[in-house]
């Protein structure tokens, strides 16, 4: 039989058990944060009808999507969690309570070129609020508060949430006579941070903007006082005025929501490339690692469900690119080395072949809340301890004929080497008191 060399496809992350435990801790921290704000868990299929997924896609989305046929069915892997949410809400409208608040953590797929920190299969951790007919702007203000809480729960302190409003950009484009080129201009503005002002100005010139108009637009977008620059244009365009009013309303609520001034700012260059955003938009940057771009982004969308229903279902949401964030934290050595990565808290080690007392002790430890494994393989005691050491299991519960007769275990702390003879319940108390289950996944800033 010909051997096939095992390999993992480029752009797909696969972790060893230790790092996987760290990834799980990150995901758990996000679930806990989202639940604090009243978001309920939801799951949607990884595979959808291509027609459903591409209803509001097109352009780059259609180029990147994984699409295939099964029989006569045109299928695709989801490229984000927001479009499937719009479908879900449209299908289940009559059974949901609005505003509908959900979180979803799941894998999405994009067939783009794999590169440092960018993957083809990756976890997103999303929250969204969907309204019925209307959705108050206060929901937009809550998004930065959730981002703050989530990143701090992970142990990340130095970050900045950059905010803008798409209505402001659309109003500026109208004032400057962009007209039919608005979408292309928006795409150019979205590249400003990546390629710089001069190259964006060249793109704008190719789109038909005069050098004067292009420089005027770029001056406003890069203003040191963005609100002042916008106030100077107040009253000249209805769309711009609406966006400015929304941005004021959002920022006014941030102090009360516990978002510190150092963790957010208005940035008129934030555009968000996806065309379903219609109002507030967000991007979040790690201040110590600006080279990796945004690790959390999102915004307001008013018409996304319009392809699936005639009901008006506006929403606002954000998405944390978990796989990308984890890659950065891992690469930079920022994951907390104190975070437990062992598969269990205690390894029960039988000294003989009689397994009865070993499994009873394990059951008692589990009943008390201790994650417990029994080493059942017929190997030397030294090999059993070596197994525990390799997996960084903190405790070993040694049991033999003497322990069975006395109803005890020999509990050894494998970190300190200290050993005591105690009952299984006493062993559980010792283990639980010594293990910190609230260690943050990231080193303290």
Secondary structure, DSSP 8 states (H G I E B T S, - for coil): ---------TTB----HHHHHHHHHHHHHHHHHHHHTT-EE----SEEEHHHHTTT--HHHHHH--EEEETTEEEEE-S-SHHHHHHHHHHTGGG--SSEEEEEEEEEE--S--BTTB-SEEEEEEEEEE-SS---THHHHHHHHHHHHHHHHHT---EEEEEEEHHHHHHHHHHTT-GGGHHHHHHHHHTHHHH-HHHHHHHHHHTT--HHHHHHHHHHHT-SSHHHHHHTTTTS-HHHHHHHHHHHHHHHHHTTTT--GGGEEE-TT---S-TT--SEEEEEEEGGGGGG-EEEEEEEESSGGGGT-SS---EEEEEEEHHHHHHHHHHTT-B-TTS---S-SEEEEESSS--HHHHHHHHHHHHTT--EEEE-S---HHHHHHHHHHTT--EEEEE-HHHHHHT-EEEEETTT--EEEE-HHHHHHHHHHH--TT--SB---
